[in-house]
Amino acid sequence: MALRDRTRSFAGRHRRLLIGGGAVFTSVLLLVAGANVWVLTKGDAPTFSEAKAAPHAETAIVLGAYVEPDGRMSKMLSDRVKQAASLWKDGKVEKILVSGDHGQWKYDEPDTMKNALVADGIPGKDIFTDHAGFNTRASMVRAHDVFKVSDALVVTQGFHMKRALYLAVDADGVTSDLHTYGGQGIKSSIREIASRVKAVGDVAFGSDVMGGPDVPITGNASESRGPTPPSGTPAAGVPNG
């Protein structure tokens, strides 16, 4: 084959690859955009920025966030807990359900939140703990199926709220942006774009969520407590030093 013919053949293959790659990129872009628009539209329940402005509901659902290695709550998690405490103190909710990741003995979001609420004067009998809220969908499904929550205020930051309400059943939102979060806030907002796509897929395909015995939010909060950790496990919410 002449050099000119080989050059034309290579250019043709390169052009086809570019066209194919462009089509894939466009399809992915449309998928991401479509999923985000869907979540932002369907998650458009009433949202309030102050506890005193929120309507009354049976339960505040506090979604988990990062706990530092020394046992302290991250700023985002601390703000969620503070907002939930305000809702209870203002008489806006009767119960608080703290839902987070407790997949390892030494990492315990729900008990860290519970202990902080108790330290803030909220009675333990009004605080239920969900130890299998490994992600937002799990927290919402379990709130409805395990804890029988039918009327709720979801407490989380604004960047997360639309997805949380999209995944919730009969809930309004109370944002907990009590501080600015710097670089972490920017990263979380960017990551949320992909998380909305995942949320749509999880709902469409019914991703698995851990079940368990019923623990009605109208019952005894002590029944929601996790098993006793092994000896030597640091207490949740207490710096490990």
C-alpha positions as CSV (number, residue, x, y, z in Angstrom):
1,M,0.0,0.0,0.0
2,A,1.3,3.4,-0.9
3,L,2.3,5.8,1.9
4,R,-0.5,8.2,0.8
5,D,-3.1,5.4,1.0
6,R,-1.8,4.3,4.4
7,T,-2.0,7.9,5.6
8,R,-5.6,8.2,4.4
9,S,-6.6,4.9,6.0
10,F,-5.1,6.0,9.4
11,A,-6.8,9.4,9.2
12,G,-10.1,7.7,8.5
13,R,-9.8,5.3,11.4
14,H,-8.8,8.2,13.7
15,R,-11.8,10.3,12.5
16,R,-14.2,7.4,13.2
17,L,-12.7,6.9,16.7
18,L,-13.1,10.6,17.4
19,I,-16.7,10.5,16.3
20,G,-17.4,7.4,18.3
21,G,-15.7,8.8,21.4
22,G,-17.6,12.0,21.0
23,A,-20.9,10.1,20.8
24,V,-20.1,8.2,24.0
25,F,-19.1,11.4,25.8
26,T,-22.3,13.1,24.7
27,S,-24.4,10.1,25.9
28,V,-22.7,10.2,29.3
29,L,-23.1,13.9,29.6
30,L,-26.9,13.6,28.8
31,L,-27.3,10.8,31.3
32,V,-25.6,12.8,34.1
33,A,-27.6,15.9,33.3
34,G,-30.8,14.1,33.0
35,A,-30.4,12.2,36.3
36,N,-29.5,15.5,38.1
37,V,-32.5,17.3,36.7
38,W,-34.7,14.4,37.7
39,V,-33.4,14.4,41.3
40,L,-33.5,18.1,41.7
41,T,-37.1,18.1,40.4
42,K,-38.4,15.2,42.3
43,G,-36.6,16.2,45.5
44,D,-38.3,19.6,45.5
45,A,-40.1,19.2,48.8
46,P,-40.4,22.2,51.1
47,T,-37.1,23.1,52.8
48,F,-36.4,25.4,55.7
49,S,-33.1,26.9,56.9
50,E,-34.1,27.6,60.5
51,A,-35.6,25.2,63.0
52,K,-38.2,27.7,64.2
53,A,-39.6,28.1,60.7
54,A,-40.1,24.3,60.1
55,P,-43.5,22.6,60.4
56,H,-44.1,20.1,63.1
57,A,-43.2,16.5,62.2
58,E,-43.1,13.2,64.0
59,T,-39.3,12.6,63.6
60,A,-36.1,14.4,62.6
61,I,-34.0,12.1,60.5
62,V,-30.3,13.1,60.9
63,L,-28.1,11.7,58.2
64,G,-24.6,10.6,59.1
65,A,-21.3,12.2,58.0
66,Y,-17.7,11.8,58.7
67,V,-16.4,11.3,62.2
68,E,-12.7,12.2,62.7
69,P,-10.2,9.5,63.8
70,D,-10.0,11.1,67.2
71,G,-13.7,10.7,67.7
72,R,-14.8,14.3,67.0
73,M,-17.6,15.0,64.7
74,S,-16.8,16.7,61.4
75,K,-18.1,20.2,61.1
76,M,-20.9,19.1,58.8
77,L,-22.0,16.3,61.1
78,S,-21.8,18.6,64.1
79,D,-24.0,21.2,62.4
80,R,-26.6,18.5,61.5
81,V,-26.7,17.4,65.1
82,K,-27.1,21.0,66.4
83,Q,-30.0,21.6,64.0
84,A,-31.7,18.4,65.1
85,A,-31.4,19.5,68.7
86,S,-32.9,22.8,67.9
87,L,-35.9,21.1,66.2
88,W,-36.5,19.0,69.3
89,K,-36.1,22.0,71.7
90,D,-38.4,24.1,69.6
91,G,-41.1,21.4,69.8
92,K,-40.9,20.8,66.1
93,V,-40.3,17.0,66.4
94,E,-41.0,14.4,69.1
95,K,-38.3,11.9,68.1
96,I,-34.9,12.0,66.5
97,L,-33.5,9.2,64.3
98,V,-29.7,9.4,63.8
99,S,-28.7,7.2,60.9
100,G,-25.2,6.5,59.8
101,D,-22.3,4.2,59.2
102,H,-21.3,1.7,61.9
103,G,-19.8,-0.9,59.7
104,Q,-16.8,-1.2,61.9
105,W,-16.5,-1.3,65.7
106,K,-14.1,1.6,65.8
107,Y,-16.1,3.8,63.4
108,D,-19.5,4.7,64.8
109,E,-21.5,7.6,63.4
110,P,-24.9,6.9,65.0
111,D,-23.7,6.6,68.6
112,T,-21.5,9.6,68.2
113,M,-24.5,11.7,67.1
114,K,-26.7,10.2,69.9
115,N,-24.1,11.0,72.6
116,A,-23.7,14.6,71.3
117,L,-27.5,15.0,71.5
118,V,-27.7,13.6,75.0
119,A,-24.9,16.0,76.1
120,D,-27.0,18.8,74.6
121,G,-29.9,17.9,76.8
122,I,-32.0,15.7,74.5
123,P,-33.4,12.7,76.5
124,G,-32.1,9.3,75.3
125,K,-35.6,7.9,75.2
126,D,-36.3,10.3,72.3
127,I,-33.2,9.3,70.2
128,F,-33.3,6.3,68.0
129,T,-30.1,5.0,66.4
130,D,-29.8,3.3,63.0
131,H,-26.5,1.5,62.8
132,A,-27.0,0.4,59.1
133,G,-27.4,3.8,57.5
134,F,-24.5,3.2,55.2
135,N,-25.6,5.7,52.6
136,T,-28.5,8.1,52.0
137,R,-30.7,5.5,50.3
138,A,-30.2,3.0,53.2
139,S,-31.0,5.6,55.8
140,M,-34.3,6.6,54.0
141,V,-35.4,3.1,53.2
142,R,-34.7,1.9,56.8
143,A,-36.4,4.9,58.3
144,H,-39.6,3.9,56.5
145,D,-39.4,0.1,56.6
146,V,-37.6,-0.6,59.9
147,F,-38.4,2.4,62.0
148,K,-41.9,3.0,60.5
149,V,-41.3,6.8,60.2
150,S,-44.2,8.3,58.2
151,D,-43.8,12.0,58.8
152,A,-40.3,13.5,59.0
153,L,-38.0,16.4,58.7
154,V,-34.7,15.5,57.0
155,V,-31.6,17.2,58.4
156,T,-28.6,17.7,56.2
157,Q,-26.6,20.3,54.3
158,G,-28.2,22.1,51.4
159,F,-26.0,20.5,48.7
160,H,-27.2,17.1,49.9
161,M,-30.9,17.9,50.6
162,K,-32.5,17.4,47.1
163,R,-31.1,13.9,46.9
164,A,-32.1,13.1,50.4
165,L,-35.7,14.3,49.8
166,Y,-35.8,12.4,46.5
167,L,-35.0,9.2,48.4
168,A,-37.3,10.0,51.3
169,V,-40.9,9.1,51.9
170,D,-43.2,12.0,52.9
171,A,-40.6,14.4,54.3
172,D,-39.6,18.0,54.3
173,G,-36.1,19.3,54.8
174,V,-34.3,21.5,57.3
175,T,-30.8,22.5,56.1
176,S,-27.9,22.6,58.5
177,D,-25.5,25.0,56.8
178,L,-24.5,26.7,60.1
179,H,-21.0,27.3,58.9
180,T,-19.1,27.5,55.6
181,Y,-17.1,24.3,54.8
182,G,-14.3,25.6,52.6
183,G,-12.7,23.0,50.3
184,Q,-14.6,20.2,51.8
185,G,-17.9,21.9,50.9
186,I,-16.7,22.4,47.3
187,K,-15.6,18.8,47.0
188,S,-18.9,17.5,48.4
189,S,-21.0,19.7,46.0
190,I,-19.0,18.3,43.0
191,R,-19.3,14.7,44.2
192,E,-23.0,15.2,44.7
193,I,-23.4,15.4,40.9
194,A,-22.3,11.8,40.5
195,S,-24.2,10.8,43.7
196,R,-27.5,11.9,42.1
197,V,-26.9,9.7,39.1
198,K,-26.3,6.7,41.5
199,A,-29.4,7.6,43.4
200,V,-31.5,7.3,40.3
201,G,-30.0,4.0,39.4
202,D,-30.5,2.7,42.9
203,V,-34.2,3.5,42.8
204,A,-34.6,2.2,39.3
205,F,-32.9,-1.1,40.0
206,G,-33.8,-1.5,43.6
207,S,-30.3,-1.7,45.2
208,D,-30.1,-3.9,48.3
209,V,-30.6,-2.3,51.7
210,M,-29.9,-4.2,54.9
211,G,-33.2,-5.1,56.7
212,G,-33.8,-6.0,60.3
213,P,-36.5,-6.4,62.9
214,D,-39.0,-3.6,63.2
215,V,-38.2,-0.8,65.7
216,P,-41.1,1.6,65.5
217,I,-40.3,5.2,66.2
218,T,-43.3,5.3,68.5
219,G,-41.8,2.5,70.6
220,N,-38.8,2.1,72.9
221,A,-35.6,3.8,71.7
222,S,-33.4,1.4,73.6
223,E,-34.4,-1.4,71.2
224,S,-32.5,0.5,68.5
225,R,-29.2,0.5,70.3
226,G,-26.4,-1.5,68.7
227,P,-24.7,-4.5,70.2
228,T,-22.1,-4.0,72.9
229,P,-18.7,-3.5,71.3
230,P,-15.7,-5.7,72.2
231,S,-13.7,-4.7,75.3
232,G,-11.2,-2.0,74.5
233,T,-13.2,-0.4,71.7
234,P,-13.1,3.4,72.1
235,A,-16.4,5.0,73.1
236,A,-18.2,6.8,70.3
237,G,-17.6,10.5,70.3
238,V,-14.7,10.3,72.7
239,P,-11.3,11.3,71.4
240,N,-9.1,8.2,71.2
241,G,-5.9,10.1,72.1
